[in-house]
Amino acid sequence: MFDSPEIQGLLEEIRNAGENDLIKVGTLAQFVARASGEQGTALGFVAVPILNKMLAMDGMGDVKFLHPKTLIPYDRHDWDELSDEWLVYRDVAIEIVERLYQRRGQMPLPLPEAPRRPPSTQQLQETAILDWLKADGRDLHCLEKWSHNRPGAKKDARDAMRKNINLFQSDKVFDLAWERLRAADAIRYEGE
């Protein structure tokens, strides 16, 4: 069907991948990325809804994914349970890759954004301090130090952050966040 050695080699790899005519979704995603010209992309199972939508436009319909242990088809629209370990039939994988290769250059595969981790508590603490300093009109690289007649930027920020008990349970927690910001050179005192 294809005279390109590249696609012939890819299809041969698919024929040799997996066991019992089944291929893992994670493996399929790697083949999909190569067939669509997105080799550097690790699609993983997050691409499954996009694949199904694209294949439905081609009249192929939804791909049936099989549970890795029970081999029960997974055809619900809740993708939370799906993982790279789920399985797909080898002939379906070959058809998917062939269709994507035919479309190569015509319609790029819409790649999903990588799942983002929520910010850590430390990142939230640091952001809260920086946001407060900016809102208070402080120059982050020229903060005033404590002196006998002026408390300084750190004390002002600590007093303001005490209201946020979820992030700053104690003065020690605030001090650690402050020192992380100084170590990262996000804030500096005058003359440093």
ChimeraX attribute file (.defattr): number of C-alpha atoms within 10 A of each C-alpha:
attribute: neighborCount
match mode: 1-to-1
recipient: residues
	/A:1	6
	/A:2	10
	/A:3	7
	/A:4	9
	/A:5	9
	/A:6	12
	/A:7	17
	/A:8	14
	/A:9	11
	/A:10	19
	/A:11	19
	/A:12	12
	/A:13	13
	/A:14	21
	/A:15	17
	/A:16	12
	/A:17	16
	/A:18	17
	/A:19	11
	/A:20	8
	/A:21	16
	/A:22	22
	/A:23	25
	/A:24	23
	/A:25	26
	/A:26	20
	/A:27	21
	/A:28	27
	/A:29	23
	/A:30	17
	/A:31	24
	/A:32	29
	/A:33	21
	/A:34	20
	/A:35	24
	/A:36	21
	/A:37	16
	/A:38	17
	/A:39	13
	/A:40	9
	/A:41	14
	/A:42	17
	/A:43	24
	/A:44	20
	/A:45	22
	/A:46	21
	/A:47	20
	/A:48	21
	/A:49	16
	/A:50	15
	/A:51	21
	/A:52	17
	/A:53	15
	/A:54	19
	/A:55	17
	/A:56	13
	/A:57	10
	/A:58	10
	/A:59	9
	/A:60	15
	/A:61	12
	/A:62	15
	/A:63	21
	/A:64	16
	/A:65	22
	/A:66	22
	/A:67	17
	/A:68	18
	/A:69	9
	/A:70	7
	/A:71	13
	/A:72	12
	/A:73	15
	/A:74	17
	/A:75	12
	/A:76	9
	/A:77	7
	/A:78	9
	/A:79	13
	/A:80	8
	/A:81	9
	/A:82	18
	/A:83	17
	/A:84	16
	/A:85	17
	/A:86	22
	/A:87	27
	/A:88	24
	/A:89	19
	/A:90	21
	/A:91	14
	/A:92	17
	/A:93	25
	/A:94	20
	/A:95	13
	/A:96	21
	/A:97	24
	/A:98	21
	/A:99	18
	/A:100	25
	/A:101	18
	/A:102	13
	/A:103	14
	/A:104	15
	/A:105	11
	/A:106	10
	/A:107	10
	/A:108	12
	/A:109	20
	/A:110	10
	/A:111	15
	/A:112	13
	/A:113	9
	/A:114	11
	/A:115	7
	/A:116	6
	/A:117	6
	/A:118	8
	/A:119	10
	/A:120	9
	/A:121	13
	/A:122	16
	/A:123	14
	/A:124	14
	/A:125	23
	/A:126	21
	/A:127	15
	/A:128	18
	/A:129	21
	/A:130	19
	/A:131	12
	/A:132	16
	/A:133	20
	/A:134	12
	/A:135	9
	/A:136	12
	/A:137	9
	/A:138	14
	/A:139	14
	/A:140	17
	/A:141	15
	/A:142	14
	/A:143	18
	/A:144	18
	/A:145	15
	/A:146	13
	/A:147	8
	/A:148	6
	/A:149	6
	/A:150	10
	/A:151	12
	/A:152	15
	/A:153	19
	/A:154	19
	/A:155	15
	/A:156	13
	/A:157	18
	/A:158	18
	/A:159	13
	/A:160	13
	/A:161	21
	/A:162	15
	/A:163	11
	/A:164	12
	/A:165	9
	/A:166	10
	/A:167	17
	/A:168	20
	/A:169	13
	/A:170	12
	/A:171	14
	/A:172	10
	/A:173	14
	/A:174	23
	/A:175	15
	/A:176	14
	/A:177	22
	/A:178	20
	/A:179	14
	/A:180	16
	/A:181	19
	/A:182	14
	/A:183	11
	/A:184	9
	/A:185	11
	/A:186	14
	/A:187	20
	/A:188	18
	/A:189	17
	/A:190	12
	/A:191	9
	/A:192	8
